[in-house]
Amino acid sequence: MKKNLRLLVIIIINFSLLVTLNSCTQDLYDKGEGEFSQLRADLVNVHVRHDSRVDYVLTDDGDSLRTEPPFTVSWIEKSDTIYRALLYYFLNDGVVDAYSMGPVLVPSVKAANLIKGGIKTDPVHLTSLWRARNGKYLNLRLRVMTGTTEDEKMGKQTFGCVSDTVVSHPDGRSTQYLRLYHDQGGQPEYYSKEVYLSIPLKDTEADTLQISINTYNGPLLRRFVVD
């Protein structure tokens, strides 16, 4: 019998240029002491085996951890693949006992001239931004404004990562200038929901990255050195 975990976030994922967020997202997790005092939370790559169950996860610290028992969640659509996820779990003798798991958006980096319909930079709330310890991702923790409406034409929020240009420097190094793509999609802004994105650094092509993020407090610029 499959073990179905509680969903942290209900997200529609598109692994091409852009990723989309439906208005029905929700954050569901427990806090506090006692039973949940040892609960961990990590962004991980999860391996899905032939029967759509997760049998191990790869952490950003470089650890490969077996799951016991193997489990599945409703948003897993493919078998024999890898998903990016936010995992809440207990770690017992190096084995993962999963509590809940939600998908993480993984927008590829695309040149500005390849984006049809113009570049959208609707504001978000930036909670944190960091490079994964394994150097494979630039991780973003956002709060986006959303809400429900009876308007059937209301769209979905869409995310991406735009590369504006790559500048070469006299010392032989280079800087790539990125922008966070965000289309509110006509959704109302009644309340905020938490969203995680992981931008694959394999898609970048410079020694230093500068990313521009439009927030409700104005544009923010962050720079990272890529090893």
RODO-2510 file (C-alpha; in nm, 4 decimals, decimal comma):
residues 227
     n   res          X          Y          Z
     1     m     0,0000     0,0000     0,0000
     2     k     0,1396     0,3372    -0,1009
     3     k     0,2121     0,5958     0,1640
     4     n     0,0487     0,9239     0,0605
     5     l     0,1979     1,2265     0,2339
     6     r     0,0347     1,5587     0,3154
     7     l     0,1017     1,8189     0,0469
     8     l     0,2937     2,1259     0,1583
     9     v     0,2296     2,3088    -0,1663
    10     i     0,0024     2,2278    -0,4601
    11     i     0,1927     2,3567    -0,7632
    12     i     0,1696     2,2963    -1,1363
    13     i     0,5219     2,2444    -1,2724
    14     n     0,6483     2,3053    -1,6240
    15     f     1,0139     2,2114    -1,6726
    16     s     1,0572     2,4098    -1,9970
    17     l     1,1081     2,7865    -2,0114
    18     l     0,8581     2,8911    -1,7476
    19     v     0,6897     2,7390    -1,4461
    20     t     0,3393     2,8194    -1,3286
    21     l     0,1706     2,8513    -0,9924
    22     n    -0,1994     2,7855    -0,9497
    23     s    -0,4036     3,0048    -0,7172
    24     c    -0,4971     2,7068    -0,4964
    25     t    -0,1529     2,6771    -0,3363
    26     q    -0,1310     2,6234     0,0360
    27     d     0,1326     2,5823     0,3031
    28     l     0,0653     2,2986     0,5452
    29     y     0,3196     2,2040     0,8048
    30     d     0,3436     2,1662     1,1793
    31     k     0,5600     2,3631     1,4158
    32     g     0,6395     2,3352     1,7807
    33     e     0,7970     2,1057     2,0294
    34     g     0,7499     1,7432     2,1162
    35     e     0,6889     1,5128     1,8219
    36     f     0,8028     1,7715     1,5667
    37     s     1,1080     1,9093     1,7447
    38     q     1,3325     1,6842     1,5338
    39     l     1,1567     1,7612     1,2071
    40     r     1,3968     1,8723     0,9319
    41     a     1,3298     2,0732     0,6169
    42     d     1,5565     2,0641     0,3113
    43     l     1,5487     2,1379    -0,0582
    44     v     1,6386     1,8071    -0,2193
    45     n     1,6412     1,6151    -0,5445
    46     v     1,4159     1,3131    -0,5060
    47     h     1,4564     0,9947    -0,7067
    48     v     1,1298     0,8399    -0,8229
    49     r     1,1552     0,4716    -0,9089
    50     h     0,9496     0,2630    -1,1563
    51     d     0,6388     0,2472    -0,9323
    52     s     0,6290     0,6278    -0,8757
    53     r     0,7609     0,5960    -0,5211
    54     v     1,0532     0,7973    -0,3839
    55     d     1,3262     0,5584    -0,2744
    56     y     1,6083     0,8065    -0,2000
    57     v     1,6834     1,1780    -0,1897
    58     l     1,9945     1,3822    -0,2649
    59     t     2,0493     1,6790    -0,0357
    60     d     2,2260     2,0027    -0,1305
    61     d     2,4956     1,9025     0,1191
    62     g     2,5824     1,6097    -0,1071
    63     d     2,4240     1,3338     0,1016
    64     s     2,2298     1,0458    -0,0535
    65     l     1,9633     0,9313     0,1933
    66     r     1,7411     0,6270     0,1603
    67     t     1,3691     0,6678     0,2376
    68     e     1,1944     0,4122     0,4571
    69     p     0,9303     0,3362     0,3672
    70     p     0,9367     0,4556     0,0041
    71     f     0,6450     0,6926    -0,0550
    72     t     0,4553     0,8823    -0,3185
    73     v     0,2591     1,2100    -0,3392
    74     s    -0,0214     1,3103    -0,5734
    75     w     0,1817     1,5584    -0,7811
    76     i     0,4345     1,2977    -0,8963
    77     e     0,3442     1,2300    -1,2599
    78     k     0,6474     1,0426    -1,3958
    79     s     0,8393     0,7359    -1,2854
    80     d     1,2133     0,6731    -1,3205
    81     t     1,2957     1,0416    -1,2877
    82     i     1,4264     1,3127    -1,0553
    83     y     1,2140     1,5891    -0,9027
    84     r     1,3190     1,8967    -0,7063
    85     a     1,1259     1,9269    -0,3815
    86     l     1,0975     2,0771    -0,0343
    87     l     1,1018     1,7821     0,2030
    88     y     1,0024     1,7765     0,5690
    89     y     1,1369     1,4630     0,7330
    90     f     1,2813     1,2852     1,0330
    91     l     1,6299     1,1379     1,0018
    92     n     1,6779     0,8120     1,1888
    93     d     2,0212     0,6449     1,1624
    94     g     2,0762     0,8021     0,8213
    95     v     1,7360     0,6912     0,6876
    96     v     1,4618     0,9372     0,5864
    97     d     1,1165     0,9034     0,7398
    98     a     0,9252     1,1528     0,5243
    99     y     0,6559     1,3690     0,6830
   100     s     0,5491     1,5870     0,3884
   101     m     0,6844     1,7032     0,0531
   102     g     0,6009     1,9761    -0,1982
   103     p     0,7400     2,0473    -0,5448
   104     v     0,9970     2,3216    -0,6068
   105     l     0,9795     2,5214    -0,9282
   106     v     1,2834     2,4748    -1,1545
   107     p     1,2905     2,7471    -1,4233
   108     s     1,5639     2,7145    -1,6830
   109     v     1,7671     3,0202    -1,7832
   110     k     1,6590     3,1560    -2,1231
   111     a     1,7809     3,4479    -2,3326
   112     a     1,5542     3,7523    -2,3307
   113     n     1,5039     3,7420    -2,7071
   114     l     1,3552     3,3916    -2,6847
   115     i     1,0675     3,4946    -2,4568
   116     k     0,7444     3,5582    -2,6417
   117     g     0,4949     3,8191    -2,5292
   118     g     0,7420     4,0367    -2,3422
   119     i     0,9196     3,9988    -2,0108
   120     k     0,6983     4,0190    -1,7039
   121     t     0,8449     4,1348    -1,3732
   122     d     0,5422     4,1577    -1,1471
   123     p     0,6525     4,2097    -0,7842
   124     v     0,7108     3,9401    -0,5237
   125     h     0,8207     3,9352    -0,1599
   126     l     1,1753     3,7955    -0,1392
   127     t     1,2328     3,6040     0,1843
   128     s     1,5772     3,4620     0,1080
   129     l     1,8162     3,3909    -0,1775
   130     w     2,1166     3,1594    -0,1585
   131     r     2,3405     2,9345    -0,3624
   132     a     2,3074     2,5647    -0,2854
   133     r     2,6096     2,4200    -0,1060
   134     n     2,6679     2,1739    -0,3885
   135     g     2,6850     2,4667    -0,6331
   136     k     2,4068     2,3306    -0,8543
   137     y     2,1259     2,5767    -0,7843
   138     l     2,0438     2,9346    -0,7002
   139     n     1,7562     2,8975    -0,4534
   140     l     1,4840     3,1559    -0,3948
   141     r     1,2256     3,1600    -0,1194
   142     l     0,9408     3,3921    -0,2146
   143     r     0,6056     3,5052    -0,0859
   144     v     0,3647     3,5715    -0,3718
   145     m     0,0287     3,7427    -0,3482
   146     t    -0,2708     3,5422    -0,4642
   147     g    -0,6378     3,4829    -0,4049
   148     t    -0,9509     3,3216    -0,5407
   149     t    -1,2098     3,4705    -0,7717
   150     e    -1,5157     3,3599    -0,9661
   151     d    -1,3588     3,4894    -1,2865
   152     e    -1,2986     3,1794    -1,4997
   153     k    -1,0562     3,3746    -1,7182
   154     m    -0,8150     3,4327    -1,4316
   155     g    -0,4735     3,3017    -1,5270
   156     k    -0,1938     3,1285    -1,3437
   157     q     0,1161     3,2877    -1,2010
   158     t     0,4201     3,2133    -1,4142
   159     f     0,7894     3,2150    -1,3215
   160     g     1,1097     3,2019    -1,5222
   161     c     1,4677     3,3226    -1,5309
   162     v     1,5755     3,5649    -1,8048
   163     s     1,9328     3,6177    -1,9220
   164     d     1,9718     3,9745    -2,0469
   165     t     2,3396     3,9707    -2,1365
   166     v     2,6846     3,8313    -2,0589
   167     v     2,9649     4,0866    -2,0165
   168     s     3,3307     3,9884    -2,0546
   169     h     3,5871     4,1687    -1,8370
   170     p     3,9516     4,2554    -1,9189
   171     d     4,0777     4,0026    -1,6618
   172     g     3,9135     3,7210    -1,8561
   173     r     3,6218     3,6777    -1,6191
   174     s     3,2571     3,7436    -1,7070
   175     t     2,9263     3,8499    -1,5527
   176     q     2,5835     3,7264    -1,6559
   177     y     2,2876     3,9554    -1,5860
   178     l     1,9663     3,7740    -1,4961
   179     r     1,6110     3,8774    -1,4165
   180     l     1,3366     3,6914    -1,2347
   181     y     1,0382     3,6536    -1,4676
   182     h     0,7057     3,6731    -1,2862
   183     d     0,3625     3,7112    -1,4438
   184     q     0,0859     3,7592    -1,1849
   185     g    -0,1545     3,6187    -1,4435
   186     g    -0,4404     3,8374    -1,3322
   187     q    -0,4682     3,6725    -0,9931
   188     p    -0,5954     3,8954    -0,7121
   189     e    -0,3534     3,9893    -0,4346
   190     y    -0,5533     3,9071    -0,1236
   191     y    -0,3002     3,7042     0,0739
   192     s     0,0522     3,5665     0,0406
   193     k     0,1728     3,2131    -0,0256
   194     e     0,5238     3,0721     0,0003
   195     v     0,6982     2,9528    -0,3163
   196     y     1,0455     2,8032    -0,3668
   197     l     1,2428     2,8222    -0,6912
   198     s     1,5724     2,6555    -0,7807
   199     i     1,7503     2,8006    -1,0846
   200     p     1,9950     2,5437    -1,2311
   201     l     2,3431     2,6954    -1,2411
   202     k     2,4352     2,4574    -1,5230
   203     d     2,2259     2,6873    -1,7434
   204     t     2,4472     2,9879    -1,6662
   205     e     2,7611     3,0845    -1,8571
   206     a     2,9669     3,3289    -1,6499
   207     d     3,1936     3,3466    -1,3450
   208     t     2,9630     3,5922    -1,1663
   209     l     2,5841     3,6160    -1,1713
   210     q     2,3799     3,9267    -1,0993
   211     i     2,0071     3,8691    -1,0618
   212     s     1,7428     4,1412    -1,0519
   213     i     1,4205     4,0727    -0,8611
   214     n     1,1278     4,3128    -0,8588
   215     t     0,9810     4,3241    -0,5075
   216     y     0,6964     4,5185    -0,3516
   217     n     0,9670     4,7375    -0,1950
   218     g     1,1368     4,8018    -0,5289
   219     p     1,4003     4,6235    -0,7413
   220     l     1,6715     4,4208    -0,5653
   221     l     2,0089     4,3204    -0,7117
   222     r     2,2095     4,0260    -0,5812
   223     r     2,5495     3,9014    -0,7021
   224     f     2,6961     3,5522    -0,6726
   225     v     3,0303     3,4070    -0,7710
   226     v     3,0014     3,0745    -0,9531
   227     d     3,2801     2,8260    -0,8758
***
